[in-house]
Amino acid sequence: MYKATVNVTLRKSILDPQGKAAHHALQNLGMKEIDSVRIGKLIEMDIDAENKERAHEIAENACAQLLANEVMEDYNVTIHENSE
Amino acid sequence: MYKATVNVTLRKSILDPQGKAAHHALQNLGMKEIDSVRIGKLIEMDIDAENKERAHEIAENACAQLLANEVMEDYNVTIHENSE
C-alpha cells in the first residue's frame, strides 16, 4: 500500500480569487508582511499497487482524468510507502 | 522574501465528503486500486520577513487566525527561501 500526495496549484497566469480574498483578509488583520496568497488543493490517496512506479502511474492517471484541470492547473505527485 | 507552503488537511476523524465524491468517481472510472481519497488545501504565501523564524511565525499566525479551522483541520507550515 502506497500513499500518494498530489499538490494541485493554479497556473501562475490564472487569477486566484480565493487567494486574493484570503490575502485581503490577512491585510485587514494587520499582517502586512504577507505579499501574496495562492490557494490550491492537496490530495492524499491510498493506493494498492505492486510497486512505487505503478502507484505513481495510477496517481498521475487519476489527476489527468479527474482531479486536476490541466488547462488551468499544474500538479505534482509524490509517492511514499504507507507506514500505517 | 520567503515562501511559505502550508498544508491544511482535515483531521482523520472528520468526514471528507469532497474526497468521498472524488473516490467514488475514480472507482467509476475503473481505478479500483485507489482505496481512499482525502482533499485538503495547499496555501502558498510570499512573506516579507527579516529571517526564516519570523516568516514561520507570521505564517503560523495567518493559519491560526484565518486560513485553517483548528477544530476540524490540521496544518503544517514549511518556509523556503524565495528563489524568484
N, CA and C atoms of all chains as a GROMACS GRO file, in nm:
protein
  504
    1MET      N    1   0.085  -0.121   0.000
    1MET     CA    2   0.000   0.000   0.000
    1MET      C    3   0.088   0.126   0.000
    2TYR      N    4   0.060   0.215  -0.091
    2TYR     CA    5   0.136   0.339  -0.100
    2TYR      C    6   0.046   0.459  -0.073
    3LYS      N    7   0.110   0.565  -0.030
    3LYS     CA    8   0.036   0.690  -0.009
    3LYS      C    9   0.083   0.790  -0.115
    4ALA      N   10  -0.012   0.843  -0.190
    4ALA     CA   11   0.023   0.943  -0.291
    4ALA      C   12  -0.021   1.080  -0.241
    5THR      N   13   0.070   1.176  -0.250
    5THR     CA   14   0.036   1.314  -0.216
    5THR      C   15   0.042   1.395  -0.344
    6VAL      N   16  -0.066   1.460  -0.378
    6VAL     CA   17  -0.072   1.538  -0.502
    6VAL      C   18  -0.094   1.685  -0.467
    7ASN      N   19  -0.005   1.770  -0.514
    7ASN     CA   20  -0.024   1.914  -0.499
    7ASN      C   21  -0.082   1.968  -0.629
    8VAL      N   22  -0.197   2.028  -0.620
    8VAL     CA   23  -0.258   2.088  -0.738
    8VAL      C   24  -0.258   2.239  -0.717
    9THR      N   25  -0.191   2.311  -0.806
    9THR     CA   26  -0.186   2.457  -0.792
    9THR      C   27  -0.235   2.522  -0.920
   10LEU      N   28  -0.295   2.636  -0.905
   10LEU     CA   29  -0.337   2.713  -1.023
   10LEU      C   30  -0.213   2.760  -1.098
   11ARG      N   31  -0.218   2.759  -1.230
   11ARG     CA   32  -0.105   2.812  -1.307
   11ARG      C   33  -0.085   2.959  -1.276
   12LYS      N   34   0.038   3.003  -1.285
   12LYS     CA   35   0.074   3.140  -1.246
   12LYS      C   36  -0.009   3.245  -1.319
   13SER      N   37  -0.044   3.218  -1.444
   13SER     CA   38  -0.115   3.318  -1.525
   13SER      C   39  -0.264   3.325  -1.492
   14ILE      N   40  -0.311   3.231  -1.409
   14ILE     CA   41  -0.454   3.226  -1.379
   14ILE      C   42  -0.482   3.302  -1.250
   15LEU      N   43  -0.582   3.388  -1.255
   15LEU     CA   44  -0.620   3.465  -1.137
   15LEU      C   45  -0.678   3.373  -1.029
   16ASP      N   46  -0.643   3.398  -0.904
   16ASP     CA   47  -0.688   3.312  -0.795
   16ASP      C   48  -0.775   3.395  -0.698
   17PRO      N   49  -0.905   3.401  -0.722
   17PRO     CA   50  -0.991   3.487  -0.638
   17PRO      C   51  -0.994   3.445  -0.492
   18GLN      N   52  -0.987   3.313  -0.467
   18GLN     CA   53  -0.989   3.264  -0.328
   18GLN      C   54  -0.863   3.312  -0.254
   19GLY      N   55  -0.749   3.303  -0.322
   19GLY     CA   56  -0.624   3.353  -0.263
   19GLY      C   57  -0.627   3.503  -0.241
   20LYS      N   58  -0.681   3.575  -0.338
   20LYS     CA   59  -0.693   3.721  -0.328
   20LYS      C   60  -0.777   3.759  -0.207
   21ALA      N   61  -0.887   3.687  -0.188
   21ALA     CA   62  -0.976   3.717  -0.074
   21ALA      C   63  -0.904   3.691   0.058
   22ALA      N   64  -0.830   3.580   0.065
   22ALA     CA   65  -0.756   3.547   0.188
   22ALA      C   66  -0.648   3.652   0.213
   23HIS      N   67  -0.580   3.694   0.106
   23HIS     CA   68  -0.475   3.795   0.118
   23HIS      C   69  -0.532   3.925   0.175
   24HIS      N   70  -0.644   3.965   0.118
   24HIS     CA   71  -0.712   4.087   0.160
   24HIS      C   72  -0.752   4.079   0.309
   25ALA      N   73  -0.806   3.964   0.347
   25ALA     CA   74  -0.848   3.946   0.487
   25ALA      C   75  -0.727   3.951   0.581
   26LEU      N   76  -0.615   3.892   0.538
   26LEU     CA   77  -0.493   3.893   0.621
   26LEU      C   78  -0.439   4.035   0.634
   27GLN      N   79  -0.448   4.113   0.528
   27GLN     CA   80  -0.406   4.254   0.534
   27GLN      C   81  -0.491   4.327   0.638
   28ASN      N   82  -0.621   4.301   0.634
   28ASN     CA   83  -0.712   4.365   0.728
   28ASN      C   84  -0.684   4.324   0.872
   29LEU      N   85  -0.629   4.203   0.890
   29LEU     CA   86  -0.590   4.158   1.024
   29LEU      C   87  -0.454   4.215   1.065
   30GLY      N   88  -0.395   4.294   0.978
   30GLY     CA   89  -0.270   4.361   1.013
   30GLY      C   90  -0.145   4.288   0.967
   31MET      N   91  -0.159   4.178   0.894
   31MET     CA   92  -0.040   4.104   0.850
   31MET      C   93   0.010   4.159   0.716
   32LYS      N   94   0.072   4.277   0.726
   32LYS     CA   95   0.116   4.349   0.606
   32LYS      C   96   0.237   4.281   0.541
   33GLU      N   97   0.304   4.193   0.616
   33GLU     CA   98   0.426   4.128   0.561
   33GLU      C   99   0.392   4.025   0.455
   34ILE      N  100   0.266   3.984   0.450
   34ILE     CA  101   0.228   3.880   0.353
   34ILE      C  102   0.196   3.948   0.219
   35ASP      N  103   0.275   3.911   0.117
   35ASP     CA  104   0.266   3.980  -0.012
   35ASP      C  105   0.172   3.915  -0.110
   36SER      N  106   0.157   3.786  -0.101
   36SER     CA  107   0.063   3.723  -0.193
   36SER      C  108   0.022   3.589  -0.134
   37VAL      N  109  -0.098   3.548  -0.168
   37VAL     CA  110  -0.151   3.420  -0.121
   37VAL      C  111  -0.212   3.349  -0.241
   38ARG      N  112  -0.176   3.225  -0.257
   38ARG     CA  113  -0.241   3.143  -0.360
   38ARG      C  114  -0.286   3.013  -0.295
   39ILE      N  115  -0.406   2.971  -0.330
   39ILE     CA  116  -0.464   2.853  -0.265
   39ILE      C  117  -0.488   2.744  -0.368
   40GLY      N  118  -0.432   2.628  -0.341
   40GLY     CA  119  -0.451   2.513  -0.428
   40GLY      C  120  -0.507   2.396  -0.350
   41LYS      N  121  -0.498   2.278  -0.408
   41LYS     CA  122  -0.551   2.160  -0.342
   41LYS      C  123  -0.439   2.063  -0.306
   42LEU      N  124  -0.461   1.994  -0.198
   42LEU     CA  125  -0.367   1.890  -0.154
   42LEU      C  126  -0.448   1.762  -0.146
   43ILE      N  127  -0.416   1.667  -0.230
   43ILE     CA  128  -0.495   1.544  -0.237
   43ILE      C  129  -0.410   1.427  -0.188
   44GLU      N  130  -0.464   1.352  -0.093
   44GLU     CA  131  -0.393   1.235  -0.041
   44GLU      C  132  -0.472   1.110  -0.078
   45MET      N  133  -0.403   1.014  -0.138
   45MET     CA  134  -0.470   0.891  -0.179
   45MET      C  135  -0.394   0.771  -0.126
   46ASP      N  136  -0.467   0.668  -0.083
   46ASP     CA  137  -0.405   0.539  -0.053
   46ASP      C  138  -0.420   0.454  -0.177
   47ILE      N  139  -0.308   0.402  -0.226
   47ILE     CA  140  -0.311   0.324  -0.350
   47ILE      C  141  -0.252   0.187  -0.326
   48ASP      N  142  -0.326   0.088  -0.372
   48ASP     CA  143  -0.289  -0.052  -0.356
   48ASP      C  144  -0.220  -0.094  -0.487
   49ALA      N  145  -0.086  -0.090  -0.489
   49ALA     CA  146  -0.016  -0.122  -0.613
   49ALA      C  147   0.103  -0.211  -0.583
   50GLU      N  148   0.149  -0.283  -0.684
   50GLU     CA  149   0.259  -0.378  -0.658
   50GLU      C  150   0.391  -0.306  -0.633
   51ASN      N  151   0.412  -0.190  -0.696
   51ASN     CA  152   0.537  -0.117  -0.669
   51ASN      C  153   0.515   0.034  -0.681
   52LYS      N  154   0.618   0.108  -0.644
   52LYS     CA  155   0.610   0.252  -0.637
   52LYS      C  156   0.581   0.314  -0.775
   53GLU      N  157   0.643   0.260  -0.880
   53GLU     CA  158   0.625   0.312  -1.015
   53GLU      C  159   0.479   0.299  -1.058
   54ARG      N  160   0.420   0.182  -1.027
   54ARG     CA  161   0.282   0.157  -1.065
   54ARG      C  162   0.190   0.251  -0.986
   55ALA      N  163   0.220   0.273  -0.859
   55ALA     CA  164   0.140   0.364  -0.776
   55ALA      C  165   0.146   0.505  -0.834
   56HIS      N  166   0.265   0.545  -0.880
   56HIS     CA  167   0.283   0.677  -0.939
   56HIS      C  168   0.198   0.692  -1.065
   57GLU      N  169   0.200   0.586  -1.144
   57GLU     CA  170   0.125   0.586  -1.270
   57GLU      C  171  -0.026   0.600  -1.243
   58ILE      N  172  -0.074   0.525  -1.144
   58ILE     CA  173  -0.217   0.531  -1.109
   58ILE      C  174  -0.254   0.672  -1.061
   59ALA      N  175  -0.167   0.730  -0.978
   59ALA     CA  176  -0.196   0.864  -0.926
   59ALA      C  177  -0.195   0.968  -1.038
   60GLU      N  178  -0.098   0.959  -1.129
   60GLU     CA  179  -0.090   1.050  -1.244
   60GLU      C  180  -0.219   1.041  -1.327
   61ASN      N  181  -0.260   0.918  -1.348
   61ASN     CA  182  -0.382   0.891  -1.423
   61ASN      C  183  -0.505   0.954  -1.360
   62ALA      N  184  -0.514   0.939  -1.229
   62ALA     CA  185  -0.628   0.994  -1.155
   62ALA      C  186  -0.630   1.146  -1.169
   63CYS      N  187  -0.510   1.208  -1.166
   63CYS     CA  188  -0.501   1.354  -1.181
   63CYS      C  189  -0.546   1.396  -1.320
   64ALA      N  190  -0.490   1.328  -1.420
   64ALA     CA  191  -0.517   1.367  -1.558
   64ALA      C  192  -0.664   1.349  -1.592
   65GLN      N  193  -0.723   1.242  -1.538
   65GLN     CA  194  -0.860   1.212  -1.576
   65GLN      C  195  -0.964   1.284  -1.493
   66LEU      N  196  -0.930   1.317  -1.369
   66LEU     CA  197  -1.036   1.371  -1.282
   66LEU      C  198  -0.993   1.483  -1.189
   67LEU      N  199  -0.880   1.464  -1.119
   67LEU     CA  200  -0.854   1.550  -1.004
   67LEU      C  201  -0.807   1.690  -1.041
   68ALA      N  202  -0.732   1.701  -1.152
   68ALA     CA  203  -0.679   1.833  -1.189
   68ALA      C  204  -0.735   1.875  -1.324
   69ASN      N  205  -0.745   2.002  -1.342
   69ASN     CA  206  -0.785   2.059  -1.471
   69ASN      C  207  -0.656   2.110  -1.536
   70GLU      N  208  -0.606   2.036  -1.631
   70GLU     CA  209  -0.473   2.066  -1.685
   70GLU      C  210  -0.468   2.198  -1.763
   71VAL      N  211  -0.580   2.248  -1.800
   71VAL     CA  212  -0.583   2.378  -1.868
   71VAL      C  213  -0.544   2.490  -1.771
   72MET      N  214  -0.594   2.479  -1.648
   72MET     CA  215  -0.573   2.586  -1.551
   72MET      C  216  -0.476   2.551  -1.439
   73GLU      N  217  -0.452   2.423  -1.420
   73GLU     CA  218  -0.378   2.381  -1.301
   73GLU      C  219  -0.253   2.300  -1.335
   74ASP      N  220  -0.154   2.312  -1.248
   74ASP     CA  221  -0.037   2.223  -1.252
   74ASP      C  222  -0.050   2.125  -1.135
   75TYR      N  223   0.006   2.007  -1.152
   75TYR     CA  224   0.006   1.916  -1.038
   75TYR      C  225   0.138   1.841  -1.031
   76ASN      N  226   0.174   1.801  -0.909
   76ASN     CA  227   0.285   1.707  -0.898
   76ASN      C  228   0.256   1.601  -0.794
   77VAL      N  229   0.302   1.482  -0.826
   77VAL     CA  230   0.266   1.363  -0.749
   77VAL      C  231   0.389   1.314  -0.673
   78THR      N  232   0.373   1.286  -0.545
   78THR     CA  233   0.480   1.224  -0.467
   78THR      C  234   0.424   1.095  -0.407
   79ILE      N  235   0.503   0.988  -0.414
   79ILE     CA  236   0.458   0.859  -0.359
   79ILE      C  237   0.545   0.824  -0.238
   80HIS      N  238   0.480   0.788  -0.129
   80HIS     CA  239   0.554   0.738  -0.011
   80HIS      C  240   0.506   0.597   0.021
   81GLU      N  241   0.591   0.520   0.087
   81GLU     CA  242   0.546   0.394   0.145
   81GLU      C  243   0.450   0.429   0.256
   82ASN      N  244   0.342   0.355   0.266
   82ASN     CA  245   0.246   0.382   0.372
   82ASN      C  246   0.289   0.311   0.499
   83SER      N  247   0.317   0.389   0.602
   83SER     CA  248   0.371   0.331   0.725
   83SER      C  249   0.260   0.277   0.815
   84GLU      N  250   0.138   0.321   0.790
   84GLU     CA  251   0.029   0.278   0.880
   84GLU      C  252  -0.011   0.133   0.855
   85MET      N  253   1.277   3.792   0.124
   85MET     CA  254   1.144   3.738   0.091
   85MET      C  255   1.143   3.585   0.104
   86TYR      N  256   1.047   3.533   0.177
   86TYR     CA  257   1.036   3.388   0.195
   86TYR      C  258   0.906   3.337   0.136
   87LYS      N  259   0.908   3.212   0.101
   87LYS     CA  260   0.787   3.147   0.052
   87LYS      C  261   0.742   3.048   0.158
   88ALA      N  262   0.617   3.061   0.201
   88ALA     CA  263   0.562   2.966   0.298
   88ALA      C  264   0.465   2.873   0.226
   89THR      N  265   0.480   2.745   0.253
   89THR     CA  266   0.386   2.647   0.199
   89THR      C  267   0.312   2.586   0.317
   90VAL      N  268   0.181   2.595   0.314
   90VAL     CA  269   0.100   2.545   0.425
   90VAL      C  270   0.011   2.432   0.374
   91ASN      N  271   0.022   2.317   0.436
   91ASN     CA  272  -0.069   2.206   0.405
   91ASN      C  273  -0.179   2.205   0.509
   92VAL      N  274  -0.302   2.218   0.464
   92VAL     CA  275  -0.415   2.211   0.557
   92VAL      C  276  -0.494   2.085   0.524
   93THR      N  277  -0.503   1.995   0.622
   93THR     CA  278  -0.575   1.870   0.598
   93THR      C  279  -0.685   1.854   0.703
   94LEU      N  280  -0.793   1.791   0.662
   94LEU     CA  281  -0.899   1.761   0.758
   94LEU      C  282  -0.847   1.659   0.859
   95ARG      N  283  -0.885   1.674   0.984
   95ARG     CA  284  -0.846   1.574   1.084
   95ARG      C  285  -0.904   1.437   1.046
   96LYS      N  286  -0.833   1.334   1.087
   96LYS     CA  287  -0.870   1.197   1.047
   96LYS      C  288  -1.014   1.162   1.085
   97SER      N  289  -1.058   1.214   1.199
   97SER     CA  290  -1.190   1.177   1.248
   97SER      C  291  -1.304   1.249   1.177
   98ILE      N  292  -1.268   1.348   1.093
   98ILE     CA  293  -1.372   1.428   1.026
   98ILE      C  294  -1.401   1.369   0.888
   99LEU      N  295  -1.528   1.353   0.859
   99LEU     CA  296  -1.571   1.301   0.729
   99LEU      C  297  -1.535   1.401   0.619
  100ASP      N  298  -1.488   1.350   0.505
  100ASP     CA  299  -1.447   1.438   0.395
  100ASP      C  300  -1.534   1.410   0.272
  101PRO      N  301  -1.647   1.477   0.259
  101PRO     CA  302  -1.740   1.446   0.150
  101PRO      C  303  -1.680   1.472   0.011
  102GLN      N  304  -1.593   1.576   0.001
  102GLN     CA  305  -1.531   1.606  -0.128
  102GLN      C  306  -1.439   1.489  -0.171
  103GLY      N  307  -1.363   1.439  -0.074
  103GLY     CA  308  -1.276   1.325  -0.101
  103GLY      C  309  -1.356   1.200  -0.135
  104LYS      N  310  -1.463   1.178  -0.060
  104LYS     CA  311  -1.551   1.063  -0.085
  104LYS      C  312  -1.605   1.068  -0.229
  105ALA      N  313  -1.648   1.186  -0.271
  105ALA     CA  314  -1.705   1.202  -0.406
  105ALA      C  315  -1.598   1.174  -0.512
  106ALA      N  316  -1.477   1.226  -0.491
  106ALA     CA  317  -1.368   1.202  -0.585
  106ALA      C  318  -1.334   1.053  -0.589
  107HIS      N  319  -1.332   0.990  -0.472
  107HIS     CA  320  -1.301   0.847  -0.464
  107HIS      C  321  -1.404   0.765  -0.544
  108HIS      N  322  -1.529   0.799  -0.524
  108HIS     CA  323  -1.638   0.730  -0.592
  108HIS      C  324  -1.626   0.747  -0.744
  109ALA      N  325  -1.596   0.870  -0.787
  109ALA     CA  326  -1.581   0.897  -0.931
  109ALA      C  327  -1.463   0.818  -0.988
  110LEU      N  328  -1.353   0.809  -0.912
  110LEU     CA  329  -1.236   0.734  -0.960
  110LEU      C  330  -1.268   0.584  -0.970
  111GLN      N  331  -1.347   0.534  -0.876
  111GLN     CA  332  -1.390   0.393  -0.884
  111GLN      C  333  -1.469   0.370  -1.012
  112ASN      N  334  -1.559   0.464  -1.041
  112ASN     CA  335  -1.641   0.453  -1.161
  112ASN      C  336  -1.558   0.460  -1.288
  113LEU      N  337  -1.442   0.528  -1.281
  113LEU     CA  338  -1.351   0.532  -1.395
  113LEU      C  339  -1.264   0.406  -1.402
  114GLY      N  340  -1.286   0.314  -1.310
  114GLY     CA  341  -1.215   0.187  -1.316
  114GLY      C  342  -1.088   0.182  -1.232
  115MET      N  343  -1.059   0.289  -1.156
  115MET     CA  344  -0.936   0.287  -1.076
  115MET      C  345  -0.961   0.225  -0.940
  116LYS      N  346  -0.976   0.092  -0.941
  116LYS     CA  347  -1.012   0.018  -0.820
  116LYS      C  348  -0.896   0.012  -0.721
  117GLU      N  349  -0.774   0.043  -0.766
  117GLU     CA  350  -0.657   0.034  -0.677
  117GLU      C  351  -0.655   0.147  -0.575
  118ILE      N  352  -0.732   0.252  -0.600
  118ILE     CA  353  -0.732   0.366  -0.508
  118ILE      C  354  -0.828   0.338  -0.394
  119ASP      N  355  -0.774   0.334  -0.272
  119ASP     CA  356  -0.853   0.292  -0.158
  119ASP      C  357  -0.918   0.406  -0.082
  120SER      N  358  -0.854   0.521  -0.085
  120SER     CA  359  -0.919   0.633  -0.018
  120SER      C  360  -0.863   0.762  -0.072
  121VAL      N  361  -0.943   0.865  -0.068
  121VAL     CA  362  -0.903   0.997  -0.118
  121VAL      C  363  -0.942   1.099  -0.013
  122ARG      N  364  -0.849   1.184   0.023
  122ARG     CA  365  -0.884   1.296   0.111
  122ARG      C  366  -0.830   1.423   0.048
  123ILE      N  367  -0.910   1.527   0.054
  123ILE     CA  368  -0.872   1.651  -0.014
  123ILE      C  369  -0.859   1.764   0.087
  124GLY      N  370  -0.743   1.826   0.085
  124GLY     CA  371  -0.718   1.939   0.173
  124GLY      C  372  -0.678   2.061   0.092
  125LYS      N  373  -0.620   2.157   0.160
  125LYS     CA  374  -0.579   2.280   0.093
  125LYS      C  375  -0.428   2.296   0.095
  126LEU      N  376  -0.376   2.355  -0.008
  126LEU     CA  377  -0.234   2.386  -0.017
  126LEU      C  378  -0.225   2.537  -0.035
  127ILE      N  379  -0.169   2.605   0.064
  127ILE     CA  380  -0.165   2.751   0.058
  127ILE      C  381  -0.022   2.798   0.043
  128GLU      N  382   0.005   2.881  -0.055
  128GLU     CA  383   0.139   2.935  -0.077
  128GLU      C  384   0.136   3.085  -0.053
  129MET      N  385   0.227   3.131   0.031
  129MET     CA  386   0.232   3.274   0.063
  129MET      C  387   0.372   3.328   0.041
  130ASP      N  388   0.382   3.449  -0.009
  130ASP     CA  389   0.510   3.519  -0.011
  130ASP      C  390   0.513   3.608   0.111
  131ILE      N  391   0.617   3.593   0.191
  131ILE     CA  392   0.625   3.669   0.316
  131ILE      C  393   0.754   3.751   0.320
  132ASP      N  394   0.738   3.875   0.353
  132ASP     CA  395   0.848   3.969   0.361
  132ASP      C  396   0.892   3.978   0.507
  133ALA      N  397   0.993   3.900   0.545
  133ALA     CA  398   1.034   3.898   0.685
  133ALA      C  399   1.185   3.904   0.693
  134GLU      N  400   1.235   3.945   0.812
  134GLU     CA  401   1.381   3.960   0.823
  134GLU      C  402   1.453   3.825   0.828
  135ASN      N  403   1.389   3.722   0.881
  135ASN     CA  404   1.453   3.590   0.883
  135ASN      C  405   1.348   3.479   0.877
  136LYS      N  406   1.399   3.358   0.865
  136LYS     CA  407   1.314   3.241   0.845
  136LYS      C  408   1.219   3.219   0.963
  137GLU      N  409   1.272   3.239   1.084
  137GLU     CA  410   1.193   3.216   1.206
  137GLU      C  411   1.073   3.311   1.209
  138ARG      N  412   1.101   3.437   1.173
  138ARG     CA  413   0.994   3.538   1.174
  138ARG      C  414   0.891   3.505   1.066
  139ALA      N  415   0.937   3.460   0.952
  139ALA     CA  416   0.845   3.422   0.843
  139ALA      C  417   0.756   3.307   0.888
  140HIS      N  418   0.815   3.211   0.960
  140HIS     CA  419   0.740   3.097   1.011
  140HIS      C  420   0.633   3.142   1.108
  141GLU      N  421   0.672   3.234   1.194
  141GLU     CA  422   0.579   3.288   1.295
  141GLU      C  423   0.459   3.357   1.227
  142ILE      N  424   0.489   3.437   1.126
  142ILE     CA  425   0.382   3.508   1.054
  142ILE      C  426   0.288   3.409   0.987
  143ALA      N  427   0.345   3.306   0.924
  143ALA     CA  428   0.263   3.207   0.855
  143ALA      C  429   0.175   3.130   0.954
  144GLU      N  430   0.233   3.092   1.069
  144GLU     CA  431   0.158   3.021   1.173
  144GLU      C  432   0.040   3.106   1.221
  145ASN      N  433   0.070   3.233   1.239
  145ASN     CA  434  -0.031   3.329   1.281
  145ASN      C  435  -0.146   3.338   1.183
  146ALA      N  436  -0.110   3.347   1.054
  146ALA     CA  437  -0.211   3.357   0.948
  146ALA      C  438  -0.301   3.233   0.949
  147CYS      N  439  -0.240   3.116   0.973
  147CYS     CA  440  -0.317   2.992   0.978
  147CYS      C  441  -0.412   2.993   1.096
  148ALA      N  442  -0.357   3.026   1.212
  148ALA     CA  443  -0.437   3.019   1.334
  148ALA      C  444  -0.552   3.119   1.330
  149GLN      N  445  -0.525   3.237   1.271
  149GLN     CA  446  -0.627   3.341   1.273
  149GLN      C  447  -0.727   3.332   1.160
  150LEU      N  448  -0.685   3.275   1.047
  150LEU     CA  449  -0.776   3.282   0.931
  150LEU      C  450  -0.779   3.158   0.845
  151LEU      N  451  -0.659   3.105   0.808
  151LEU     CA  452  -0.657   3.009   0.698
  151LEU      C  453  -0.706   2.870   0.735
  152ALA      N  454  -0.684   2.830   0.859
  152ALA     CA  455  -0.725   2.695   0.898
  152ALA      C  456  -0.828   2.701   1.009
  153ASN      N  457  -0.912   2.601   1.014
  153ASN     CA  458  -1.008   2.587   1.121
  153ASN      C  459  -0.955   2.479   1.215
  154GLU      N  460  -0.898   2.521   1.326
  154GLU     CA  461  -0.825   2.427   1.412
  154GLU      C  462  -0.914   2.321   1.477
  155VAL      N  463  -1.043   2.344   1.476
  155VAL     CA  464  -1.133   2.243   1.532
  155VAL      C  465  -1.138   2.121   1.439
  156MET      N  466  -1.138   2.148   1.308
  156MET     CA  467  -1.156   2.039   1.212
  156MET      C  468  -1.030   2.006   1.133
  157GLU      N  469  -0.934   2.098   1.133
  157GLU     CA  470  -0.822   2.081   1.042
  157GLU      C  471  -0.686   2.083   1.114
  158ASP      N  472  -0.593   2.010   1.057
  158ASP     CA  473  -0.452   2.019   1.098
  158ASP      C  474  -0.377   2.097   0.992
  159TYR      N  475  -0.270   2.165   1.032
  159TYR     CA  476  -0.190   2.231   0.930
  159TYR      C  477  -0.043   2.220   0.964
  160ASN      N  478   0.040   2.224   0.860
  160ASN     CA  479   0.181   2.238   0.888
  160ASN      C  480   0.245   2.334   0.788
  161VAL      N  481   0.339   2.411   0.841
  161VAL     CA  482   0.398   2.523   0.768
  161VAL      C  483   0.542   2.488   0.732
  162THR      N  484   0.579   2.511   0.607
  162THR     CA  485   0.720   2.497   0.565
  162THR      C  486   0.762   2.629   0.503
  163ILE      N  487   0.883   2.674   0.541
  163ILE     CA  488   0.933   2.800   0.486
  163ILE      C  489   1.053   2.773   0.396
  164HIS      N  490   1.054   2.828   0.277
  164HIS     CA  491   1.169   2.820   0.188
  164HIS      C  492   1.217   2.961   0.156
  165GLU      N  493   1.344   2.971   0.123
  165GLU     CA  494   1.395   3.096   0.065
  165GLU      C  495   1.329   3.112  -0.071
  166ASN      N  496   1.288   3.231  -0.103
  166ASN     CA  497   1.226   3.252  -0.234
  166ASN      C  498   1.335   3.278  -0.337
  167SER      N  499   1.342   3.189  -0.434
  167SER     CA  500   1.449   3.199  -0.533
  167SER      C  501   1.417   3.296  -0.645
  168GLU      N  502   1.287   3.329  -0.658
  168GLU     CA  503   1.250   3.418  -0.770
  168GLU      C  504   1.293   3.562  -0.745
   0.00000   0.00000   0.00000
